[in-house]
């Protein structure tokens, strides 16, 4: 009787995974079609992390709510998720519209970064001008002159960034942002980043030759930090601008 009892318990234990196969499949991320759908959508989209995460969570929540409503009516989980996906659209169908929103968000983020950091080039020009009365050789004079002229790039980049912020902000409620705006913002950021890199080199060279080198060294460090921030954001914006979005022609 004990052997039979043990055998029965063993059979019951062996049968448990089969009896709960549906629950195991639902809990397994690899076998769960909802998890696979969200993973594919996450991999296909590019843009600011917070905006992207919020968008993915909204879509996931909508899919789960739709699938749960089907499951409450007795529909198997896998079929319920399939019905929810058909209602929401496949990953390929969702990506263009979602990517457009993320691309505009990235353009706005890059424009904000440029608008906040490009004026530092003007500050660098001012710091370079403070030491302008020192006796200077041709190399030092050229370095200062280059840093000063690049302040014009800073002014132009700041104005373009401010216009992009207005276009993707308050004006976006009345007017649809131009399809090429993200590309314009991306290359504005790229130009500003390149100007900051050249300014850094010019100021470091000037600092090595100037008597009042701490001011120029500080200006060079400021330009280098600004370049790192702008270049990273501009690179992400260029990547988003190259992606096909809903309502815009695909790049040929």
Phi and psi restraints in degrees (value plus and minus 20) as a CYANA .aco file:
   2 UNK   PHI     -86.7   -46.7
   2 UNK   PSI     -62.5   -22.5
   3 UNK   PHI     -82.2   -42.2
   3 UNK   PSI     -61.0   -21.0
   4 UNK   PHI     -85.3   -45.3
   4 UNK   PSI     -60.6   -20.6
   5 UNK   PHI     -82.8   -42.8
   5 UNK   PSI     -63.3   -23.3
   6 UNK   PHI     -82.7   -42.7
   6 UNK   PSI     -61.6   -21.6
   7 UNK   PHI     -82.4   -42.4
   7 UNK   PSI     -60.4   -20.4
   8 UNK   PHI     -85.5   -45.5
   8 UNK   PSI     -61.9   -21.9
   9 UNK   PHI     -84.1   -44.1
   9 UNK   PSI     -59.6   -19.6
  10 UNK   PHI     -83.8   -43.8
  10 UNK   PSI     -63.5   -23.5
  11 UNK   PHI     -81.9   -41.9
  11 UNK   PSI     -60.6   -20.6
  12 UNK   PHI     -84.9   -44.9
  12 UNK   PSI     -60.0   -20.0
  13 UNK   PHI     -86.1   -46.1
  13 UNK   PSI     -60.3   -20.3
  14 UNK   PHI     -86.6   -46.6
  14 UNK   PSI     -49.0    -9.0
  15 UNK   PHI    -103.3   -63.3
  15 UNK   PSI     -36.2     3.8
  16 UNK   PHI     -77.3   -37.3
  16 UNK   PSI     -68.5   -28.5
  17 UNK   PHI     -79.0   -39.0
  17 UNK   PSI     -56.9   -16.9
  18 UNK   PHI     -89.4   -49.4
  18 UNK   PSI     -59.7   -19.7
  19 UNK   PHI     -85.5   -45.5
  19 UNK   PSI     -50.3   -10.3
  20 UNK   PHI    -129.1   -89.1
  20 UNK   PSI      10.1    50.1
  21 UNK   PHI     -78.6   -38.6
  21 UNK   PSI     -58.3   -18.3
  22 UNK   PHI     -85.0   -45.0
  22 UNK   PSI     -63.2   -23.2
  23 UNK   PHI     -86.3   -46.3
  23 UNK   PSI     -60.3   -20.3
  24 UNK   PHI     -82.4   -42.4
  24 UNK   PSI     -61.7   -21.7
  25 UNK   PHI     -85.0   -45.0
  25 UNK   PSI     -56.6   -16.6
  26 UNK   PHI     -90.4   -50.4
  26 UNK   PSI     -53.8   -13.8
  27 UNK   PHI    -102.7   -62.7
  27 UNK   PSI     -35.8     4.2
  28 UNK   PHI    -103.4   -63.4
  28 UNK   PSI      94.7   134.7
  29 UNK   PHI     -80.6   -40.6
  29 UNK   PSI     -51.2   -11.2
  30 UNK   PHI     -90.5   -50.5
  30 UNK   PSI     -59.3   -19.3
  31 UNK   PHI    -110.6   -70.6
  31 UNK   PSI     -24.8    15.2
  32 UNK   PHI    -106.4   -66.4
  32 UNK   PSI      95.4   135.4
  33 UNK   PHI     -84.6   -44.6
  33 UNK   PSI     -48.8    -8.8
  34 UNK   PHI     -87.6   -47.6
  34 UNK   PSI     -64.1   -24.1
  35 UNK   PHI     -83.8   -43.8
  35 UNK   PSI     -58.8   -18.8
  36 UNK   PHI     -85.5   -45.5
  36 UNK   PSI     -60.2   -20.2
  37 UNK   PHI     -82.0   -42.0
  37 UNK   PSI     -67.6   -27.6
  38 UNK   PHI     -84.8   -44.8
  38 UNK   PSI     -59.6   -19.6
  39 UNK   PHI     -83.9   -43.9
  39 UNK   PSI     -62.9   -22.9
  40 UNK   PHI     -84.7   -44.7
  40 UNK   PSI     -60.9   -20.9
  41 UNK   PHI     -86.0   -46.0
  41 UNK   PSI     -61.3   -21.3
  42 UNK   PHI     -82.0   -42.0
  42 UNK   PSI     -61.8   -21.8
  43 UNK   PHI     -88.9   -48.9
  43 UNK   PSI     -48.1    -8.1
  44 UNK   PHI    -103.6   -63.6
  44 UNK   PSI     -38.7     1.3
  45 UNK   PHI    -120.8   -80.8
  45 UNK   PSI     127.5   167.5
  46 UNK   PHI    -156.8  -116.8
  46 UNK   PSI     118.4   158.4
  47 UNK   PHI     143.0   183.0
  47 UNK   PSI    -192.0  -152.0
  48 UNK   PHI     -75.9   -35.9
  48 UNK   PSI     115.7   155.7
  49 UNK   PHI     -78.8   -38.8
  49 UNK   PSI     -66.5   -26.5
  50 UNK   PHI     -85.7   -45.7
  50 UNK   PSI     -63.4   -23.4
  51 UNK   PHI     -84.2   -44.2
  51 UNK   PSI     -61.9   -21.9
  52 UNK   PHI     -85.1   -45.1
  52 UNK   PSI     -65.4   -25.4
  53 UNK   PHI     -81.0   -41.0
  53 UNK   PSI     -62.1   -22.1
  54 UNK   PHI     -84.0   -44.0
  54 UNK   PSI     -60.9   -20.9
  55 UNK   PHI     -84.4   -44.4
  55 UNK   PSI     -64.6   -24.6
  56 UNK   PHI     -82.8   -42.8
  56 UNK   PSI     -61.7   -21.7
  57 UNK   PHI     -85.6   -45.6
  57 UNK   PSI     -57.2   -17.2
  58 UNK   PHI     -84.6   -44.6
  58 UNK   PSI     -63.0   -23.0
  59 UNK   PHI     -87.0   -47.0
  59 UNK   PSI     -64.0   -24.0
  60 UNK   PHI     -79.2   -39.2
  60 UNK   PSI     -65.0   -25.0
  61 UNK   PHI     -82.5   -42.5
  61 UNK   PSI     -60.9   -20.9
  62 UNK   PHI     -84.2   -44.2
  62 UNK   PSI     -61.4   -21.4
  63 UNK   PHI     -83.9   -43.9
  63 UNK   PSI     -63.8   -23.8
  64 UNK   PHI     -84.3   -44.3
  64 UNK   PSI     -61.0   -21.0
  65 UNK   PHI     -83.8   -43.8
  65 UNK   PSI     -63.4   -23.4
  66 UNK   PHI     -85.4   -45.4
  66 UNK   PSI     -62.7   -22.7
  67 UNK   PHI     -86.5   -46.5
  67 UNK   PSI     -60.1   -20.1
  68 UNK   PHI     -82.5   -42.5
  68 UNK   PSI     -57.6   -17.6
  69 UNK   PHI     -83.2   -43.2
  69 UNK   PSI     -57.2   -17.2
  70 UNK   PHI     -89.9   -49.9
  70 UNK   PSI     -60.3   -20.3
  71 UNK   PHI     -84.4   -44.4
  71 UNK   PSI     -56.3   -16.3
  72 UNK   PHI     -83.8   -43.8
  72 UNK   PSI     -44.0    -4.0
  73 UNK   PHI    -107.0   -67.0
  73 UNK   PSI     -17.1    22.9
  74 UNK   PHI      77.4   117.4
  74 UNK   PSI     -13.6    26.4
  75 UNK   PHI     -97.6   -57.6
  75 UNK   PSI     114.3   154.3
  76 UNK   PHI     -77.3   -37.3
  76 UNK   PSI     129.7   169.7
  77 UNK   PHI     -75.8   -35.8
  77 UNK   PSI     -67.2   -27.2
  78 UNK   PHI     -82.7   -42.7
  78 UNK   PSI     -61.2   -21.2
  79 UNK   PHI     -88.8   -48.8
  79 UNK   PSI     -56.2   -16.2
  80 UNK   PHI     -84.3   -44.3
  80 UNK   PSI     -61.0   -21.0
  81 UNK   PHI     -86.6   -46.6
  81 UNK   PSI     -59.7   -19.7
  82 UNK   PHI     -80.5   -40.5
  82 UNK   PSI     -60.6   -20.6
  83 UNK   PHI     -86.5   -46.5
  83 UNK   PSI     -58.3   -18.3
  84 UNK   PHI     -85.2   -45.2
  84 UNK   PSI     -60.1   -20.1
  85 UNK   PHI     -85.1   -45.1
  85 UNK   PSI     -60.5   -20.5
  86 UNK   PHI     -83.8   -43.8
  86 UNK   PSI     -53.9   -13.9
  87 UNK   PHI     -92.4   -52.4
  87 UNK   PSI     -60.9   -20.9
  88 UNK   PHI    -100.3   -60.3
  88 UNK   PSI     -52.6   -12.6
  89 UNK   PHI      91.4   131.4
  89 UNK   PSI     133.5   173.5
  90 UNK   PHI     -92.5   -52.5
  90 UNK   PSI     151.1   191.1
  91 UNK   PHI     -78.4   -38.4
  91 UNK   PSI     -64.4   -24.4
  92 UNK   PHI     -83.1   -43.1
  92 UNK   PSI     -51.1   -11.1
  93 UNK   PHI     -97.7   -57.7
  93 UNK   PSI     -52.9   -12.9
  94 UNK   PHI    -101.9   -61.9
  94 UNK   PSI     -51.7   -11.7
  95 UNK   PHI     -75.9   -35.9
  95 UNK   PSI     -67.8   -27.8
  96 UNK   PHI     -77.7   -37.7
  96 UNK   PSI     -66.2   -26.2
  97 UNK   PHI     -90.1   -50.1
  97 UNK   PSI     -60.2   -20.2
  98 UNK   PHI     -86.6   -46.6
  98 UNK   PSI     -59.9   -19.9
  99 UNK   PHI     -87.6   -47.6
  99 UNK   PSI     -53.2   -13.2
 100 UNK   PHI     -80.3   -40.3
 100 UNK   PSI     -64.4   -24.4
 101 UNK   PHI     -84.5   -44.5
 101 UNK   PSI     -61.2   -21.2
 102 UNK   PHI     -89.1   -49.1
 102 UNK   PSI     -56.6   -16.6
 103 UNK   PHI     -84.9   -44.9
 103 UNK   PSI     -62.3   -22.3
 104 UNK   PHI     -84.8   -44.8
 104 UNK   PSI     -58.1   -18.1
 105 UNK   PHI     -84.6   -44.6
 105 UNK   PSI     -59.8   -19.8
 106 UNK   PHI     -88.0   -48.0
 106 UNK   PSI     -58.6   -18.6
 107 UNK   PHI     -82.2   -42.2
 107 UNK   PSI     -62.2   -22.2
 108 UNK   PHI     -85.4   -45.4
 108 UNK   PSI     -60.8   -20.8
 109 UNK   PHI     -82.8   -42.8
 109 UNK   PSI     -64.5   -24.5
 110 UNK   PHI     -86.1   -46.1
 110 UNK   PSI     -61.2   -21.2
 111 UNK   PHI     -81.6   -41.6
 111 UNK   PSI     -59.4   -19.4
 112 UNK   PHI     -85.2   -45.2
 112 UNK   PSI     -61.8   -21.8
 113 UNK   PHI     -82.3   -42.3
 113 UNK   PSI     -64.5   -24.5
 114 UNK   PHI     -84.3   -44.3
 114 UNK   PSI     -64.0   -24.0
 115 UNK   PHI     -82.7   -42.7
 115 UNK   PSI     -50.6   -10.6
 116 UNK   PHI    -106.8   -66.8
 116 UNK   PSI     -48.8    -8.8
 117 UNK   PHI    -122.9   -82.9
 117 UNK   PSI     -48.5    -8.5
 118 UNK   PHI     -78.5   -38.5
 118 UNK   PSI     -57.3   -17.3
 119 UNK   PHI     -79.4   -39.4
 119 UNK   PSI     -37.5     2.5
 120 UNK   PHI     -83.6   -43.6
 120 UNK   PSI     -47.1    -7.1
 121 UNK   PHI     -83.1   -43.1
 121 UNK   PSI     -57.1   -17.1
 122 UNK   PHI     -85.8   -45.8
 122 UNK   PSI     -59.9   -19.9
 123 UNK   PHI     -83.0   -43.0
 123 UNK   PSI     -58.0   -18.0
 124 UNK   PHI     -84.3   -44.3
 124 UNK   PSI     -60.1   -20.1
 125 UNK   PHI     -81.4   -41.4
 125 UNK   PSI     -61.3   -21.3
 126 UNK   PHI     -83.7   -43.7
 126 UNK   PSI     -64.2   -24.2
 127 UNK   PHI     -85.3   -45.3
 127 UNK   PSI     -54.7   -14.7
 128 UNK   PHI     -87.5   -47.5
 128 UNK   PSI     -55.2   -15.2
 129 UNK   PHI     -90.1   -50.1
 129 UNK   PSI     -46.4    -6.4
 130 UNK   PHI     -81.3   -41.3
 130 UNK   PSI     -53.3   -13.3
 131 UNK   PHI    -116.9   -76.9
 131 UNK   PSI      -8.5    31.5
 132 UNK   PHI     -89.0   -49.0
 132 UNK   PSI     -38.5     1.5
 133 UNK   PHI    -104.9   -64.9
 133 UNK   PSI     -25.5    14.5
 134 UNK   PHI     -89.6   -49.6
 134 UNK   PSI     131.3   171.3
 135 UNK   PHI     -79.2   -39.2
 135 UNK   PSI     110.1   150.1
 136 UNK   PHI    -154.8  -114.8
 136 UNK   PSI     123.1   163.1
 137 UNK   PHI    -105.2   -65.2
 137 UNK   PSI    -197.8  -157.8
 138 UNK   PHI     -86.4   -46.4
 138 UNK   PSI     -57.5   -17.5
 139 UNK   PHI     -86.2   -46.2
 139 UNK   PSI     -65.8   -25.8
 140 UNK   PHI     -84.7   -44.7
 140 UNK   PSI     -61.3   -21.3
 141 UNK   PHI     -83.9   -43.9
 141 UNK   PSI     -62.5   -22.5
 142 UNK   PHI     -84.1   -44.1
 142 UNK   PSI     -59.6   -19.6
 143 UNK   PHI     -83.7   -43.7
 143 UNK   PSI     -64.2   -24.2
 144 UNK   PHI     -84.9   -44.9
 144 UNK   PSI     -62.1   -22.1
 145 UNK   PHI     -83.8   -43.8
 145 UNK   PSI     -60.6   -20.6
 146 UNK   PHI     -83.7   -43.7
 146 UNK   PSI     -64.3   -24.3
 147 UNK   PHI     -82.5   -42.5
 147 UNK   PSI     -56.9   -16.9
 148 UNK   PHI     -88.5   -48.5
 148 UNK   PSI     -62.2   -22.2
 149 UNK   PHI     -87.9   -47.9
 149 UNK   PSI     -50.1   -10.1
 150 UNK   PHI     -91.1   -51.1
 150 UNK   PSI     -32.1     7.9
 151 UNK   PHI     -84.8   -44.8
 151 UNK   PSI     -47.8    -7.8
 152 UNK   PHI     -83.4   -43.4
 152 UNK   PSI     -57.9   -17.9
 153 UNK   PHI     -82.4   -42.4
 153 UNK   PSI     -59.8   -19.8
 154 UNK   PHI     -82.2   -42.2
 154 UNK   PSI     -63.3   -23.3
 155 UNK   PHI     -83.1   -43.1
 155 UNK   PSI     -66.5   -26.5
 156 UNK   PHI     -83.0   -43.0
 156 UNK   PSI     -62.9   -22.9
 157 UNK   PHI     -84.5   -44.5
 157 UNK   PSI     -59.3   -19.3
 158 UNK   PHI     -84.2   -44.2
 158 UNK   PSI     -63.0   -23.0
 159 UNK   PHI     -84.3   -44.3
 159 UNK   PSI     -63.5   -23.5
 160 UNK   PHI     -84.6   -44.6
 160 UNK   PSI     -60.5   -20.5
 161 UNK   PHI     -85.0   -45.0
 161 UNK   PSI     -60.7   -20.7
 162 UNK   PHI     -83.9   -43.9
 162 UNK   PSI     -59.7   -19.7
 163 UNK   PHI     -84.4   -44.4
 163 UNK   PSI     -59.4   -19.4
 164 UNK   PHI     -86.0   -46.0
 164 UNK   PSI     -58.6   -18.6
 165 UNK   PHI     -83.7   -43.7
 165 UNK   PSI     -60.3   -20.3
 166 UNK   PHI     -87.2   -47.2
 166 UNK   PSI     -59.8   -19.8
 167 UNK   PHI     -87.3   -47.3
 167 UNK   PSI     -56.6   -16.6
 168 UNK   PHI    -112.6   -72.6
 168 UNK   PSI     -20.3    19.7
 169 UNK   PHI    -128.6   -88.6
 169 UNK   PSI    -126.1   -86.1
 170 UNK   PHI     -85.1   -45.1
 170 UNK   PSI     -58.7   -18.7
 171 UNK   PHI     -90.3   -50.3
 171 UNK   PSI     -41.9    -1.9
 172 UNK   PHI     -84.9   -44.9
 172 UNK   PSI     -40.8    -0.8
 173 UNK   PHI     -92.2   -52.2
 173 UNK   PSI     -44.5    -4.5
 174 UNK   PHI    -126.9   -86.9
 174 UNK   PSI     -56.3   -16.3
 175 UNK   PHI    -142.8  -102.8
 175 UNK   PSI     119.7   159.7
 176 UNK   PHI     -94.6   -54.6
 176 UNK   PSI     110.8   150.8
 177 UNK   PHI     -80.1   -40.1
 177 UNK   PSI     121.0   161.0
 178 UNK   PHI     -77.1   -37.1
 178 UNK   PSI     125.2   165.2
 179 UNK   PHI     -83.0   -43.0
 179 UNK   PSI     -50.5   -10.5
 180 UNK   PHI    -108.1   -68.1
 180 UNK   PSI     -19.2    20.8
 181 UNK   PHI     -78.6   -38.6
 181 UNK   PSI     -66.2   -26.2
 182 UNK   PHI     -78.3   -38.3
 182 UNK   PSI     -57.8   -17.8
 183 UNK   PHI     -86.8   -46.8
 183 UNK   PSI     -60.4   -20.4
 184 UNK   PHI     -82.1   -42.1
 184 UNK   PSI     -64.6   -24.6
 185 UNK   PHI     -83.8   -43.8
 185 UNK   PSI     -61.0   -21.0
 186 UNK   PHI     -80.9   -40.9
 186 UNK   PSI     -65.4   -25.4
 187 UNK   PHI     -97.3   -57.3
 187 UNK   PSI     -45.6    -5.6
 188 UNK   PHI     -83.9   -43.9
 188 UNK   PSI     -65.2   -25.2
 189 UNK   PHI     -84.0   -44.0
 189 UNK   PSI     -59.0   -19.0
 190 UNK   PHI     -83.3   -43.3
 190 UNK   PSI     -63.7   -23.7
 191 UNK   PHI     -83.8   -43.8
 191 UNK   PSI     -64.1   -24.1
 192 UNK   PHI     -83.1   -43.1
 192 UNK   PSI     -60.5   -20.5
 193 UNK   PHI     -84.0   -44.0
 193 UNK   PSI     -60.5   -20.5
 194 UNK   PHI     -84.9   -44.9
 194 UNK   PSI     -60.9   -20.9
 195 UNK   PHI     -81.9   -41.9
 195 UNK   PSI     -58.2   -18.2
 196 UNK   PHI     -87.2   -47.2
 196 UNK   PSI     -56.6   -16.6
 197 UNK   PHI     -85.4   -45.4
 197 UNK   PSI     -64.4   -24.4
 198 UNK   PHI     -85.0   -45.0
 198 UNK   PSI     -60.1   -20.1
 199 UNK   PHI     -81.4   -41.4
 199 UNK   PSI     -61.1   -21.1
 200 UNK   PHI     -78.7   -38.7
 200 UNK   PSI     -67.5   -27.5
 201 UNK   PHI     -82.3   -42.3
 201 UNK   PSI     -63.4   -23.4
 202 UNK   PHI     -83.7   -43.7
 202 UNK   PSI     -62.1   -22.1
 203 UNK   PHI     -92.0   -52.0
 203 UNK   PSI     -55.8   -15.8
 204 UNK   PHI     -84.8   -44.8
 204 UNK   PSI     -60.9   -20.9
 205 UNK   PHI     -82.8   -42.8
 205 UNK   PSI     -64.3   -24.3
 206 UNK   PHI     -84.4   -44.4
 206 UNK   PSI     -58.4   -18.4
 207 UNK   PHI     -84.1   -44.1
 207 UNK   PSI     -54.2   -14.2
 208 UNK   PHI     -88.7   -48.7
 208 UNK   PSI     -41.9    -1.9
 209 UNK   PHI    -128.0   -88.0
 209 UNK   PSI     -37.3     2.7
 210 UNK   PHI    -107.1   -67.1
 210 UNK   PSI     134.1   174.1
 211 UNK   PHI     -93.8   -53.8
 211 UNK   PSI     -64.1   -24.1
 212 UNK   PHI    -109.4   -69.4
 212 UNK   PSI      40.1    80.1
 213 UNK   PHI     -92.3   -52.3
 213 UNK   PSI     -46.8    -6.8
 214 UNK   PHI     -78.7   -38.7
 214 UNK   PSI     -58.9   -18.9
 215 UNK   PHI     -83.6   -43.6
 215 UNK   PSI     -64.6   -24.6
 216 UNK   PHI     -88.3   -48.3
 216 UNK   PSI     -56.0   -16.0
 217 UNK   PHI     -85.1   -45.1
 217 UNK   PSI     -60.8   -20.8
 218 UNK   PHI     -83.7   -43.7
 218 UNK   PSI     -62.1   -22.1
 219 UNK   PHI     -83.2   -43.2
 219 UNK   PSI     -58.8   -18.8
 220 UNK   PHI     -84.8   -44.8
 220 UNK   PSI     -61.2   -21.2
 221 UNK   PHI     -84.3   -44.3
 221 UNK   PSI     -58.2   -18.2
 222 UNK   PHI     -84.2   -44.2
 222 UNK   PSI     -63.1   -23.1
 223 UNK   PHI     -85.9   -45.9
 223 UNK   PSI     -58.4   -18.4
 224 UNK   PHI     -85.3   -45.3
 224 UNK   PSI     -63.1   -23.1
 225 UNK   PHI     -84.3   -44.3
 225 UNK   PSI     -60.6   -20.6
 226 UNK   PHI     -83.6   -43.6
 226 UNK   PSI     -61.2   -21.2
 227 UNK   PHI     -80.2   -40.2
 227 UNK   PSI     -63.0   -23.0
 228 UNK   PHI     -81.6   -41.6
 228 UNK   PSI     -62.2   -22.2
 229 UNK   PHI     -89.0   -49.0
 229 UNK   PSI     -67.7   -27.7
 230 UNK   PHI     -88.1   -48.1
 230 UNK   PSI     -63.4   -23.4
 231 UNK   PHI     -82.1   -42.1
 231 UNK   PSI     -59.9   -19.9
 232 UNK   PHI     -83.9   -43.9
 232 UNK   PSI     -65.7   -25.7
 233 UNK   PHI     -88.2   -48.2
 233 UNK   PSI     -60.0   -20.0
 234 UNK   PHI     -85.2   -45.2
 234 UNK   PSI     -56.9   -16.9
 235 UNK   PHI     -83.4   -43.4
 235 UNK   PSI     -63.1   -23.1
 236 UNK   PHI     -85.3   -45.3
 236 UNK   PSI     -56.9   -16.9
 237 UNK   PHI     -89.2   -49.2
 237 UNK   PSI     -58.5   -18.5
 238 UNK   PHI     -82.5   -42.5
 238 UNK   PSI     -60.5   -20.5
 239 UNK   PHI     -83.4   -43.4
 239 UNK   PSI     -64.7   -24.7
 240 UNK   PHI     -86.2   -46.2
 240 UNK   PSI     -57.7   -17.7
 241 UNK   PHI     -86.0   -46.0
 241 UNK   PSI     -44.8    -4.8
 242 UNK   PHI    -102.5   -62.5
 242 UNK   PSI     -33.2     6.8
 243 UNK   PHI    -101.4   -61.4
 243 UNK   PSI     122.9   162.9
 244 UNK   PHI     -88.9   -48.9
 244 UNK   PSI     116.2   156.2
 245 UNK   PHI    -150.2  -110.2
 245 UNK   PSI     142.4   182.4
 246 UNK   PHI     -87.3   -47.3
 246 UNK   PSI     110.4   150.4
 247 UNK   PHI      67.9   107.9
 247 UNK   PSI     -16.0    24.0
 248 UNK   PHI    -147.2  -107.2
 248 UNK   PSI     125.0   165.0
 249 UNK   PHI     -88.3   -48.3
 249 UNK   PSI     120.7   160.7
 250 UNK   PHI     -91.4   -51.4
 250 UNK   PSI     122.4   162.4
 251 UNK   PHI     -83.4   -43.4
 251 UNK   PSI     114.0   154.0
